[in-house]
């Protein structure tokens, strides 16, 4: 396994100081925000893609989408590729467990595959052997690394939202073939969409006023 490391966004010896309000509930977007900010915040090292569609073209309209995909840009890390699958409920998670082919694409294109869930939702024994688990939670008061157990050593803080992500189960490294051109095209299209931003909002339809037209009566000749 390459010696690549995922650097924390904030030193784990300090207490997180909130500069933005903490969200009342943790949603899928918040989970990925924390993953991005804590594990892949160095844009010179990582390319972090959300809602990555695997494939292009209309014939692949049903192509699978990966919740998040991270690519390390440094050759000495073997261009490490990590796939993230967000699960917000146990029902959703076990629905996927009954359909293992659903994560086949994510496993195919990544070296490490992680499920991302709210903290405490799953047990370690419920994670498949080929996958890892990252939990995201809210920092409780003066929470610091000194109060964490040894099993929670891989912990990274996001001080912007007073949230943390914990690598509860380390995913095993898997040697996989390189991406296909369709996958590369999907990555480029994803980045293009992010750079362009959301499309402009369509103007509201307005009722056009009818102008009064004076009709001149013309007498017939003859």
N, C-alpha and C positions, 0 to 999 in steps of 0.2 A: 504494500500500500504506500503511495507517495507520502512524503512528509509534509503535505499541505496542511495548514491549520486555519481554522476559522477564527479570526481575531474578534474579540468582543468590542462592542461600540463604546463601552464604558468600563473603567477599571472595576474589578469585582471586589475591591477593598473599600469601596466608598458606598455611602448610603444614597440611593437615588433621590434626586431633588426634582420635583415636578415643576415644569415650566408651562405645561398645558393641562387643561382639565382632564381627569381620568374618565374614560368612557363608562357610562352606567352599565352597559352590557358589552361583552366581547363578541364581535361578529367576525365573519370570515375575513373581511377587509382588514380589521384590526389585527388579527392573527398574522396575516401576511406582512402588515406594516412592521410588526415587531420582528419577524424573521428577517425582513429586509434590513431594518435599522440595526439589528444586533449582530447578524451573521454575515451580511453581504453589503455593508455600507460603503466599502471602498470601491468606487466606480472604476478606478484604474485596474483593479484586480478581478472584479466580478461583474458579470452581466446577469441581471436579475429580471426575468420575464414572468409576467402574470397572464393567466388565461391564454396560455400558448396553444394554439390550434396546430395539431400535428398534420400537416399537409396543406395543400392549396387547391384552388379550382372548385367549380360548382359540383363536380361529380363526387367530391369528398366533403359534401356539406355535412355529412354525419360523422366526420372525422373526430376523433377523441380530442378533448382539450385537457391540458395539464394545468392544475391550479397554479403552480409556480415551478419555474425551472431556473437553476443557477448554473452558470458556466464560469469556471476559473480561467483567466486569460494567460496564466503563466505556464510556459512549457515544462518547468521543473515539477509542476503538480500533475503532470500528465493530462492537462486540460480537464481537471476534475469537473464532473457533471452531477448535479444533485437535483432530484425531483421531489416536490412536496405535494402531498394530497391532504387537503383540509377536511376534517370531519367535525361537525358540531354536535352530534348526538350519537349515542350508542346504537340506536336503531339504524342510522345511516351507515355507521361503521360495519355492523354485522351484516347489513345488506350487501356490502362490498365483499365481505369475507365469504359469502355464499356464491359470489361470482368472481373468482380470482383472475379470470381473463381480463377483467376491467382494468387492472393495473399492469397488464402485460406491456403496454406501450411505454408507460413510465419506467418500468424496469429495463426495457430494451435500450432506451436512450440515456440512462443514467448509470453512474457508478455507485451512488448511494440513493436509497429511496426512503423517505420519511413520511409518516403520518403526523399531521399537526392538529392538536386538539386542545380544548380548554383543560387546564390543570385538574387532575384527579378524575377525569372521565373514564380512563381505561386502566386496566391492570397490566403490569409488565408481561405477565404470562399470556395475555391475549394478543400480543404482537407477533406476527409471523416471523420466522427465523430470517427471512431475506430482507426484512424491513427494519426501520428504526422508529423511534417515537420522540417527538419534541412537544412539550407541553408549554402553553402560554397562560399566564395568570396575572392577577393584579398584586402589586406589592402592598403588603399589609403594614402600614405604619412605618416604623423605623427598621424595615427589613434589610438585613445585610447578609453577606456571604458567611459571616462568622456564626450565624444562627442556622445555617443549612447543614444537613447531614452529609456524610461522605458520599452517599449515593446521589446527592444532588450537586456534585462538584462542577459539572458542566453547566454553569448558569451564567446568563448574560442579561444585563439590565438595559431597558430602553427608558432613559430618564424623561423623555418628552411626554410619555403617557403614564409614568410610574407603573410600567408593566415589565415582565421578565419572560424569557423563554428558557426552558431547561431541557437539555439533551438527556432525557431519561433513559433511552435505549439507543446506544450507538449502532447505526446501520452498518452491516458488513460491506467491505469494499468488493465490488464485482467488476471484473474485466469485461467490457462490452464493446461491440463494434462501433465504429464511428457513425455519426449521423448521416442520413441520406440527404440528397439534394432537396427533396421535398421538405424535410425537416428544417434544413438551413433556410429555405425560402420562407417557411412559416415563421422562423425566428426573425428574419429581416423584416417581414411584413408586420410582425408584432411591434418591433422597434419603430418602424415608420409610423404606425398608428399612434404610438405614444408620443413621438416627436411632433406630429401634426396636431395632437390634441383632439378633443371631441368636435364633431361637425357642428357648424353654426346652427342655432335654433331657427326653424322655419318660422317666418312671420305669420302672425295670426291672420286668418281670412277676414276681410272687411267688406261690408256691403257698399257697393258703388252707388253713389247718388245718380238718379236719372235726371238728366237735364230736360227742361221743357222745350219742345220743338214746335215752332209755329209752322203750321202747314197752310200754304196759300192755296185757296181754291181757284182753279183755272177753269174758265168757261170754255166749253167745247166750241170749236169753230166749224162753220158750215152753214 
